[in-house]
């Protein structure tokens, strides 16, 4: 094994550890965002969680990409591009919400106006869900990560897509329809499925880095 190959493996292992710790840290961010958004309705808290979480997610997605790229390089790259765009867009959305929350006199009279940056969660839920769906399928096909993790990724990705589509159509989240199609699925994704996925992924990446 030449020195360049050895350095490449060390670099991949280092980033796998970074991705693993990022995934575990993202569990806290996901729970914080969900509680602040669904229960507390605290704009400042969930905006910060969204902004920081978007940056952390870019590291997680890159780590997944390096584990599944041998299964299908083109689809893996597509998933990475979609996911990183979604993650950075989500971070920008969070910073926009934070800025408007800190300067309330500069925003419109209603808080339900679609964001110009991330209209109805197109990046936060729509593209994120599509990227996770793609990576989930690659995990199931490739076997570099646990197959169950891939199945969970597919389910979570589809749920995120459903939330985006429902948010696009249903405006009032306080109605029965809004609770059933947006608030309920968002709570399940943020408080249950996403933390489980990130814990499982973080442990798997860290184990892979050690081996």
C-alpha positions in Angstrom: 0.0 0.0 0.0 1.5 3.3 -1.1 1.8 6.4 1.1 -1.0 8.3 -0.8 -3.5 5.4 -0.2 -2.6 5.3 3.5 -3.1 9.0 3.8 -6.4 8.8 2.0 -7.6 6.1 4.4 -6.5 8.1 7.4 -8.3 11.1 6.0 -11.5 9.1 5.4 -11.4 7.7 8.9 -10.9 11.1 10.4 -13.9 12.5 8.5 -15.9 9.4 9.5 -15.3 10.2 13.1 -16.3 13.8 12.5 -19.5 12.7 10.8 -20.2 10.2 13.6 -19.9 12.9 16.3 -21.8 15.3 14.2 -24.7 12.8 13.8 -24.8 12.3 17.6 -24.7 16.1 18.2 -27.5 16.5 15.6 -29.8 14.4 17.9 -29.8 17.2 20.5 -30.4 19.8 17.7 -33.3 17.9 16.3 -35.0 17.5 19.7 -34.4 21.1 20.5 -35.8 22.3 17.2 -38.8 20.1 17.4 -39.7 21.1 21.0 -39.2 24.8 20.2 -41.1 24.7 16.9 -44.0 22.3 17.8 -44.5 22.9 21.5 -42.8 26.1 22.7 -43.3 28.2 19.5 -40.0 29.9 20.3 -38.7 31.5 17.1 -35.2 32.3 18.5 -34.5 28.8 19.8 -35.7 26.9 16.8 -34.0 29.4 14.4 -30.6 28.9 16.0 -31.2 25.1 16.1 -32.1 25.2 12.4 -29.1 27.3 11.4 -26.5 25.3 13.4 -28.1 22.0 12.4 -27.9 22.8 8.7 -24.1 23.2 8.9 -23.7 20.1 11.0 -25.9 18.1 8.5 -23.5 19.0 5.7 -20.7 17.1 7.5 -23.1 14.1 8.2 -24.1 13.9 4.5 -20.5 14.0 3.3 -19.6 11.2 5.7 -22.5 9.1 4.3 -21.4 9.9 0.8 -18.0 8.4 1.3 -19.5 5.2 2.7 -22.0 4.6 -0.1 -20.3 6.1 -3.2 -19.0 2.7 -4.3 -22.6 1.4 -4.5 -23.5 4.0 -7.2 -21.2 7.0 -7.5 -23.6 9.1 -9.6 -26.6 8.7 -7.3 -24.4 9.1 -4.2 -23.1 12.4 -5.7 -26.6 13.5 -6.6 -27.8 12.8 -3.0 -24.8 14.7 -1.6 -25.4 17.7 -3.8 -29.1 17.8 -3.0 -28.5 17.3 0.7 -25.8 20.0 1.0 -27.9 22.5 -0.9 -30.8 21.7 1.4 -28.6 21.8 4.6 -27.1 25.2 3.7 -30.5 26.5 2.6 -31.9 25.3 5.9 -29.1 27.1 7.8 -29.9 30.3 5.8 -33.6 29.9 6.6 -32.7 29.7 10.3 -30.6 32.8 10.2 -33.3 34.7 8.3 -35.9 33.7 10.9 -33.5 34.6 13.7 -32.7 38.0 12.2 -36.4 38.8 11.8 -37.2 37.6 15.3 -34.5 39.9 16.7 -35.8 42.8 14.7 -39.6 42.3 14.8 -40.4 45.8 13.6 -39.0 45.0 10.1 -41.1 42.0 9.4 -44.5 41.7 7.9 -47.6 41.7 10.2 -48.1 38.0 9.7 -45.6 35.3 10.5 -47.2 32.9 8.1 -45.8 34.5 4.9 -43.7 32.0 2.9 -40.0 32.5 3.4 -38.3 33.9 0.3 -35.3 31.6 1.1 -37.0 28.4 1.9 -40.6 28.6 0.7 -42.8 26.2 2.8 -39.7 24.2 3.8 -38.7 23.3 0.2 -35.1 23.0 1.3 -35.6 22.1 5.0 -38.1 19.3 4.3 -38.4 18.8 0.5 -34.8 18.5 -0.7 -33.6 17.1 2.6 -36.2 14.3 2.4 -35.2 13.6 -1.2 -31.5 13.4 -0.3 -32.2 11.2 2.7 -34.4 8.9 0.5 -31.6 8.5 -2.0 -29.0 7.8 0.6 -31.3 5.4 2.4 -31.7 3.4 -0.8 -28.0 3.3 -1.4 -27.4 2.1 2.2 -29.9 -0.7 1.7 -28.3 -1.7 -1.6 -24.6 -1.4 -0.7 -24.3 -2.9 2.8 -21.5 -0.4 3.9 -23.9 0.7 6.7 -26.6 -1.3 8.4 -29.5 -2.2 6.1 -32.0 -1.3 8.8 -30.5 2.2 8.9 -31.1 2.5 5.2 -34.7 1.5 5.6 -35.2 4.0 8.4 -33.6 6.7 6.1 -36.1 5.9 3.3 -39.0 6.1 5.7 -37.8 9.4 7.3 -37.1 10.8 3.8 -40.6 10.1 2.7 -42.0 11.6 5.8 -40.0 14.8 5.3 -41.3 15.0 1.7 -44.9 14.5 3.0 -44.4 17.4 5.5 -43.2 19.7 2.7 -46.1 18.8 0.4 -48.6 19.3 3.2 -47.0 22.6 4.2 -47.3 23.7 0.6 -51.1 23.1 0.6 -52.2 23.4 4.2 -51.7 27.0 5.5 -53.2 26.8 9.0 -51.4 24.3 11.1 -53.9 24.6 14.0 -56.7 22.9 12.1 -57.4 19.2 12.4 -55.9 18.7 8.9 -52.9 20.8 9.8 -52.3 18.8 13.0 -52.7 15.5 11.1 -50.5 16.3 8.1 -47.9 18.7 9.4 -47.6 19.0 13.2 -48.0 15.3 13.9 -45.6 14.1 11.2 -43.1 16.8 12.2 -43.2 15.7 15.8 -42.7 12.0 14.8 -39.8 13.0 12.5 -38.1 15.4 14.9 -38.7 13.7 18.2 -38.5 10.1 17.2 -37.3 9.0 13.8 -34.5 11.6 13.2 -32.9 11.1 16.6 -32.9 7.3 16.2 -31.5 7.7 12.7 -28.7 10.0 13.8 -27.8 7.9 16.9 -27.6 4.8 14.8 -25.7 6.5 12.0 -23.2 8.2 14.5 -22.4 4.8 16.2 -22.0 3.1 12.8 -19.7 5.8 11.5 -17.6 5.8 14.6 -17.3 2.0 14.6 -16.3 2.1 10.9 -13.6 4.7 11.6 -12.1 2.6 14.4 -12.0 -0.5 12.2 
